[in-house]
Amino acid sequence: MLAVISDSYMEAVMVPYLESAHSRLSESFANRLRVYSFGMSGTPLSGYLGYTDYVRDGVRARKIGDPVVDNGFDESLIRYRHRCGQTIF
């Protein structure tokens, strides 16, 4: 099992499943690994650690991937956090 942890990039609410990153990974690893995605929009980098603990200990994933994109850093700093079109200071 491969657990891929991220934010909205893994949640992919607006993306058809077959076009999502986890679907494409699943296709690439067909018959070798099952791919599961763990992510939610707005998850800060510290949240990735929580997901990582869960998939390591609870789900017992053999492999874990944590792709980090630029907004992951922004969401981790309250100074740059955006909600409902507003920057929270």
C-alpha positions in Angstrom: 0.0 0.0 0.0 1.2 3.5 -0.9 -0.4 6.4 1.1 -0.1 9.8 -0.5 -0.6 12.7 1.8 -1.2 16.3 0.8 -3.8 19.0 0.8 -6.3 19.9 -1.9 -4.0 18.4 -4.5 -4.8 15.0 -3.1 -8.4 15.8 -2.1 -9.0 16.8 -5.8 -12.7 17.7 -5.3 -13.0 19.5 -8.6 -11.0 16.9 -10.6 -12.6 13.8 -12.2 -11.2 10.7 -10.5 -9.5 9.3 -13.6 -7.6 12.6 -13.9 -6.5 12.9 -10.3 -2.9 12.3 -9.1 -3.9 9.3 -6.9 -5.8 7.7 -9.9 -2.8 8.1 -12.1 -0.4 6.7 -9.4 -2.8 3.8 -9.0 -2.7 3.1 -12.7 1.1 3.3 -12.6 1.4 0.8 -9.8 -1.4 -1.5 -10.9 -0.9 -5.1 -9.6 2.1 -4.0 -7.4 0.7 -1.5 -4.9 -2.7 -0.1 -3.8 -2.7 3.7 -3.7 -4.7 5.6 -1.2 -4.8 9.4 -0.9 -5.1 11.3 2.3 -5.7 15.0 2.1 -8.0 17.9 2.7 -8.0 21.4 1.5 -6.2 23.8 3.8 -4.1 21.2 5.5 -0.9 22.8 6.9 2.4 20.9 6.8 1.9 20.0 10.5 -1.2 18.2 9.4 0.8 16.0 7.1 2.6 14.7 10.2 -0.7 13.7 11.7 -1.8 11.9 8.6 1.7 10.3 8.4 1.3 8.9 12.0 -2.1 7.6 11.1 -1.2 5.8 7.9 2.0 4.4 9.4 0.4 3.1 12.7 -3.3 2.8 11.9 -3.4 1.8 8.3 0.1 0.3 8.2 1.1 1.7 4.9 4.3 0.2 3.5 5.2 3.4 1.6 4.2 7.0 2.3 4.6 10.0 0.0 4.1 13.6 1.1 4.3 15.8 -1.9 4.7 19.4 -0.7 3.6 22.3 -3.0 4.3 26.0 -2.4 1.0 26.8 -0.8 1.7 24.1 1.9 4.1 26.6 3.4 1.7 29.5 3.2 -1.0 27.4 5.0 1.5 26.6 7.7 2.0 30.3 8.6 -1.0 32.1 10.1 0.3 35.3 8.7 -0.4 34.1 5.1 -3.4 31.9 5.8 -6.4 32.7 3.5 -10.0 32.0 4.4 -13.1 33.0 2.3 -11.0 35.4 0.2 -9.6 37.2 3.2 -6.0 37.1 4.5 -6.0 36.5 8.2 -3.4 38.6 10.1 
